[in-house]
């Protein structure tokens, strides 16, 4: 039998008040970056799980840009009882791009979210000028994007602006499994085509990834439109932080009030070495929105119930 890992909760108890702990009890972060990874990360999946359980989290999803990770986190769930860590897949070139077979493997292995391409998306490359992340350090000098055989950036649309056939196959797998689809780093135009097709194929769980990040950069009106099509709008703390867009949190407040908390989720998108620890980042995010005037019931809905439903667990 795999031994259960006991938490070391001293670090959290150093600064969290009873009110903080109550606020975070039952939290679900569907977008956190952890080791192992080809980029340097702040903490490992196992360490995160131990501290998340101590903090009262209900669940989280580890997002990896380069590999299917749904299978490996099964072992962590066996070790860290009382907290559910899940994985998924991001459809970058590392897994074959828009590859239905990779999606099948992820879902069969317990993956909860399939993300459309991120760093290899055509919209990402157009936005940043590179299929990479300027602020993140790779762990080696290897970079296939610099080779003569490098593949072109990925769009989900063909030359006529229609959804590629392999995307339809992927939507069929997601719909059949009842798992979630996230937009990754697609453009707004791609998102609208994807979400409309997903709803036609009875995909019920749709996430618009980090609406305020540079690569998404969705206006409030666009967020309202996509939510009206059946998607949940994901807000992450990164655009507030110093090395990103330094947005005024009022931008989040306006979007949440326009879309409605019932169609919104809060995530962190953290795990980078230069940002707060993902668990502390979530506490700060929730506290900031409370300070800005959101009701506690709305925070609970966006932080706990909505994300739990998206990954199919009891909040």
C-alpha positions in Angstrom: 0.0 0.0 0.0 1.3 3.5 -0.9 2.0 5.5 2.3 0.0 8.6 3.0 2.2 11.7 3.2 1.5 13.9 6.2 1.6 17.7 5.7 4.0 20.1 7.2 1.8 23.2 7.8 4.1 25.5 9.7 4.6 27.8 6.7 0.9 28.5 6.1 0.2 29.0 9.8 2.9 31.7 9.9 0.7 34.3 8.3 -2.8 33.0 7.6 -5.6 34.2 9.9 -8.6 32.1 10.8 -10.5 34.2 8.3 -8.0 33.4 5.6 -8.4 29.7 6.3 -12.2 29.9 6.2 -12.0 31.8 2.9 -9.8 29.2 1.3 -11.5 26.1 2.7 -12.7 24.1 -0.3 -10.8 26.1 -2.9 -10.2 24.7 -6.4 -7.4 26.0 -8.6 -7.8 24.7 -12.2 -4.7 26.4 -13.5 -1.4 25.9 -11.6 2.1 25.2 -13.0 4.2 22.7 -11.1 7.3 20.5 -11.4 8.2 18.3 -13.2 8.3 20.7 -16.1 10.6 21.7 -18.9 10.5 25.2 -17.4 11.7 26.1 -13.9 8.8 26.0 -11.4 8.5 27.0 -7.8 7.3 23.8 -6.3 6.5 20.2 -7.3 3.1 18.6 -7.7 3.7 16.5 -4.5 4.8 19.5 -2.4 1.9 21.6 -3.7 -0.6 18.8 -2.9 0.7 18.6 0.7 0.4 22.3 1.3 -2.9 22.6 -0.5 -4.4 19.9 1.7 -3.1 21.8 4.8 -4.6 25.0 3.4 -8.0 23.4 3.1 -8.1 23.1 -0.7 -10.6 20.7 -2.3 -8.8 20.2 -5.6 -6.5 21.6 -8.3 -5.4 20.9 -11.8 -1.7 20.9 -12.8 -1.3 22.4 -16.2 1.8 21.3 -18.2 2.6 22.9 -21.5 4.7 20.0 -22.9 3.3 16.6 -21.7 0.3 14.7 -20.7 0.4 14.6 -16.9 -3.0 13.1 -15.9 -1.4 9.6 -15.3 1.4 10.6 -13.0 -0.8 12.6 -10.6 -2.8 9.5 -9.8 0.1 8.5 -7.5 -0.1 11.8 -5.7 -3.8 11.4 -5.0 -3.0 8.0 -3.4 -0.4 9.6 -1.2 -2.1 12.8 -0.2 -5.6 11.8 0.9 -8.2 14.5 1.4 -7.1 16.6 -1.5 -7.5 15.9 -5.3 -4.8 16.8 -7.7 -5.6 16.2 -11.4 -3.9 16.8 -14.7 -4.8 17.1 -18.3 -3.2 17.9 -21.6 -2.2 21.0 -23.6 -2.3 20.5 -27.4 1.1 21.9 -28.3 3.5 20.3 -30.8 5.1 18.4 -27.9 2.1 16.0 -27.9 1.4 16.1 -31.6 -0.6 19.3 -31.7 -4.3 18.8 -32.4 -3.9 15.1 -31.7 -7.1 13.2 -30.8 -5.1 10.2 -29.8 -3.2 12.2 -27.2 -6.6 13.6 -25.9 -7.9 10.0 -25.7 -4.9 9.0 -23.6 -5.2 12.0 -21.3 -8.9 11.4 -20.6 -8.5 7.7 -20.2 -5.7 8.4 -17.7 -8.0 10.7 -15.6 -7.3 14.0 -17.2 -9.9 16.7 -16.4 -9.1 19.5 -18.8 -8.0 19.5 -22.5 -6.4 22.9 -23.4 -6.1 24.1 -26.9 -2.5 25.1 -27.9 -0.7 27.6 -25.8 2.9 28.4 -26.6 2.6 26.8 -30.1 -0.7 28.5 -30.9 -0.6 30.9 -33.9 -2.1 33.6 -31.8 0.6 33.2 -29.1 3.4 33.4 -31.7 1.7 36.5 -33.3 1.3 38.1 -29.9 4.8 37.5 -28.5 6.8 36.9 -31.7 8.1 33.5 -30.5 6.7 30.0 -29.5 8.1 30.4 -26.0 7.9 32.4 -22.8 10.3 35.3 -22.4 10.1 35.3 -18.6 10.6 31.5 -18.1 13.9 29.6 -18.1 14.1 26.4 -20.0 16.0 23.7 -18.2 18.2 22.9 -21.2 19.5 24.5 -24.4 17.3 22.3 -26.5 14.7 24.2 -28.5 13.1 22.4 -31.4 11.4 25.6 -32.6 14.9 26.8 -33.8 15.5 23.8 -36.0 15.0 23.6 -39.7 12.3 21.0 -39.3 10.3 23.1 -36.8 6.5 23.0 -37.3 4.4 26.0 -38.1 2.3 27.6 -35.3 -1.0 25.9 -34.7 -4.4 27.4 -35.7 -7.6 25.4 -35.1 -9.0 26.9 -38.3 -8.3 25.9 -41.9 -7.7 28.4 -44.8 -11.4 29.0 -45.2 -11.8 29.9 -41.5 -13.6 26.6 -40.6 -12.7 24.3 -37.8 -10.2 21.6 -38.7 -11.5 18.1 -38.9 -9.2 16.9 -36.1 -10.7 19.5 -33.7 -14.1 18.0 -34.4 -12.7 14.6 -33.4 -11.3 16.1 -30.2 -14.6 17.7 -29.3 -16.3 14.4 -29.8 -13.9 12.8 -27.2 -14.4 15.6 -24.7 -18.2 15.5 -25.1 -18.4 11.7 -24.7 -16.2 11.8 -21.6 -17.9 14.8 -19.9 -14.5 16.5 -19.3 -13.7 20.1 -19.8 -12.3 22.0 -22.8 -10.2 25.2 -22.3 -9.3 27.7 -25.0 -5.6 28.0 -24.3 -3.9 30.8 -26.2 -6.4 31.0 -29.1 -7.5 34.3 -30.6 -11.0 35.6 -29.9 -12.0 34.7 -33.4 -10.9 31.1 -32.9 -12.6 31.0 -29.5 -15.9 31.9 -30.9 -15.8 29.2 -33.6 -14.5 26.6 -31.1 -17.1 27.3 -28.5 -20.0 27.3 -31.0 -18.8 24.0 -32.4 -18.3 22.5 -28.9 -21.8 23.4 -27.9 -23.2 21.9 -31.1 -21.4 18.7 -30.1 -22.8 18.8 -26.6 -19.5 19.7 -24.8 -21.0 21.0 -21.5 -17.8 22.2 -19.7 -16.1 25.1 -21.5 -13.4 27.4 -20.1 -12.2 30.7 -21.6 -8.5 30.7 -20.4 -7.1 33.7 -18.5 -9.3 36.4 -20.1 -7.0 39.3 -19.1 -3.6 37.9 -20.2 -2.0 39.6 -23.1 -2.5 36.6 -25.4 -6.2 36.6 -24.7 -6.8 40.3 -24.0 -10.6 40.0 -24.1 -12.8 43.1 -23.7 -15.6 42.8 -21.2 -18.1 42.7 -24.1 -16.3 39.8 -25.6 -16.3 38.0 -22.3 -20.0 38.5 -21.9 -20.6 37.1 -25.4 -18.5 34.0 -24.8 -20.2 33.4 -21.5 -23.5 33.7 -23.2 -22.5 30.9 -25.5 -22.0 28.6 -22.5 -18.4 29.2 -21.4 -17.0 29.9 -18.0 -14.7 32.9 -18.0 -11.4 32.3 -16.1 -9.7 35.1 -14.3 -6.1 34.6 -13.1 -4.0 36.7 -10.8 -1.0 37.0 -13.2 -2.1 40.2 -15.0 -2.1 42.0 -11.6 1.4 41.0 -10.7 4.6 43.2 -11.3 6.1 41.2 -14.2 2.9 41.1 -16.2 0.3 43.7 -17.2 0.0 45.3 -13.7 -3.8 45.7 -14.3 -6.0 47.5 -11.8 -8.1 44.8 -10.1 -11.1 47.0 -11.0 -10.8 45.5 -14.5 -11.7 42.1 -13.0 -14.5 43.6 -11.0 -16.1 45.1 -14.1 -15.8 41.8 -16.0 -17.1 39.7 -13.1 -20.1 41.9 -12.6 -20.9 42.0 -16.3 -20.6 38.3 -16.9 -21.9 37.2 -13.5 -20.2 35.1 -10.8 -22.3 32.1 -11.9 -20.2 32.0 -15.2 -16.8 32.8 -13.7 -14.0 30.9 -12.1 -10.9 32.1 -10.3 -7.5 30.5 -10.9 -3.9 31.6 -10.3 -1.8 30.5 -13.4 1.1 30.7 -11.0 4.1 28.5 -10.1 6.7 30.7 -11.7 9.8 31.2 -9.4 9.4 35.0 -9.3 5.7 35.0 -8.3 4.0 34.2 -5.0 3.5 30.6 -4.1 0.3 29.4 -5.9 -1.6 28.9 -2.6 -0.7 32.3 -1.3 -1.4 33.8 -4.7 -4.9 32.5 -4.5 -5.4 33.9 -1.0 -4.3 37.3 -2.2 -6.5 37.1 -5.3 -9.6 36.3 -3.2 -8.8 38.9 -0.6 -8.3 41.5 -3.3 -11.6 40.9 -4.9 -13.3 41.0 -1.5 -11.6 44.3 -0.7 -12.8 45.6 -4.1 -16.4 44.9 -3.1 -17.4 41.4 -4.2 -19.6 39.5 -1.8 -18.2 36.4 0.0 -20.9 34.3 -1.6 -19.7 35.3 -5.0 -16.1 34.4 -4.1 -17.2 31.0 -2.9 -19.0 30.4 -6.1 -16.1 31.3 -8.4 -13.4 29.8 -6.2 -15.1 26.6 -5.0 -18.4 25.5 -6.6 -17.9 26.5 -10.2 -14.5 25.0 -10.6 -15.4 21.8 -8.7 -18.4 21.3 -11.1 -16.1 21.8 -14.1 -13.9 18.9 -13.0 -16.8 16.8 -11.9 -16.3 16.6 -8.1 -18.4 17.6 -5.1 -17.5 21.1 -3.9 
